[in-house]
Amino acid sequence: TLPFLIRLFPSVLNKFVYLNFLAFPFFVDFRRPELLVNNTINLYLTTEPGVTVGIWHTVPGSRGAEAQGKDQRWYEEALADPHPVIIYLHGNGGTR
């Protein structure tokens, strides 16, 4: 029965393979990462017209005391310092 259903509805297979319809943990506001992770802010990048990607910028623990209470401008300036930037791509689950 399952192969027949997959043949009729191939998009169902994608949903169950990637589980991108699940947002875990539940009921978390990903626009406020400071509630989950220290020294982190939420930013948005426009990758092309009509496509906006939400990102979190987390500074290293060594700059944690310096980051306390800072605004978005400070975090953007911190990206320009000579330290390496690590980009973590979380996948397609719709969460960060």
Phi and psi in degrees as a GROMACS rama.xvg file:
@    title "Ramachandran Plot"
@    xaxis  label "Phi"
@    yaxis  label "Psi"
@TYPE xy
-60.6684  -47.6394  LEU-2
-58.4038  -36.4584  PRO-3
-64.2939  -43.6417  PHE-4
-65.803  -38.962  LEU-5
-65.1204  -37.9899  ILE-6
-64.9696  -39.3075  ARG-7
-75.3739  -35.4314  LEU-8
-129.705  75.6908  PHE-9
-63.2701  -25.8772  PRO-10
-65.8618  -25.9072  SER-11
-64.2373  -38.3196  VAL-12
-60.9992  -44.6266  LEU-13
-59.4126  -41.8135  ASN-14
-61.4184  -41.7186  LYS-15
-81.9234  -22.8702  PHE-16
-75.1856  -47.4336  VAL-17
-94.2064  -18.9521  TYR-18
51.4691  35.1824  LEU-19
-76.6154  2.82112  ASN-20
-90.9884  -8.49534  PHE-21
-92.4887  134.185  LEU-22
-117.039  101.971  ALA-23
-120.752  136.602  PHE-24
-73.0563  153.169  PRO-25
-73.9009  149.128  PHE-26
59.5293  36.9718  PHE-27
-106.783  135.791  VAL-28
-90.415  101.349  ASP-29
-74.7855  -3.92593  PHE-30
-81.8854  -8.47714  ARG-31
-125.651  69.4007  ARG-32
-66.9583  -20.8319  PRO-33
-61.5796  -18.7764  GLU-34
-77.4066  -18.3337  LEU-35
-109.466  -38.5426  LEU-36
-133.517  130.715  VAL-37
-66.54  150.884  ASN-38
58.2869  42.1714  ASN-39
-133.745  140.578  THR-40
-130.441  161.606  ILE-41
-96.9129  132.317  ASN-42
-132.46  165.234  LEU-43
-129.155  137.687  TYR-44
-115.588  135.462  LEU-45
-95.9356  110.036  THR-46
-83.3224  -30.6556  THR-47
-161.428  164.472  GLU-48
-53.9254  125.49  PRO-49
86.5993  -2.26151  GLY-50
-122.05  114.545  VAL-51
-118.987  134.273  THR-52
-115.793  128.016  VAL-53
-82.6501  136.615  GLY-54
-133.749  158.721  ILE-55
-112.711  136.91  TRP-56
-111.609  117.414  HIS-57
-115.156  125.997  THR-58
-88.0935  154.818  VAL-59
-64.0422  157.846  PRO-60
-56.7936  -29.686  GLY-61
-65.6307  -19.658  SER-62
-107.954  11.686  ARG-63
-59.7566  -46.025  GLY-64
-64.2965  -38.6535  ALA-65
-66.781  -32.3212  GLU-66
-78.7705  -16.1603  ALA-67
-57.3667  123.977  GLN-68
76.9666  6.79161  GLY-69
-81.4485  157.323  LYS-70
-97.7645  -177.559  ASP-71
-60.2595  -37.4614  GLN-72
-59.304  -42.8977  ARG-73
-61.0261  -43.1888  TRP-74
-64.913  -39.2563  TYR-75
-65.1537  -39.5844  GLU-76
-66.7905  -32.9451  GLU-77
-64.2395  -26.7936  ALA-78
-67.7668  -21.7899  LEU-79
-86.8214  -6.2178  ALA-80
-71.5408  167.567  ASP-81
-75.2504  -0.634491  PRO-82
-73.3481  150.487  HIS-83
-66.9847  153.059  PRO-84
-110.25  128.683  VAL-85
-104.637  125.906  ILE-86
-105.377  122.114  ILE-87
-107.343  119.221  TYR-88
-100.182  112.783  LEU-89
-81.3665  -13.6466  HIS-90
110.4  -161.27  GLY-91
-111.627  27.1946  ASN-92
-78.5483  -3.28624  GLY-93
79.667  9.33982  GLY-94
-128.938  168.45  THR-95
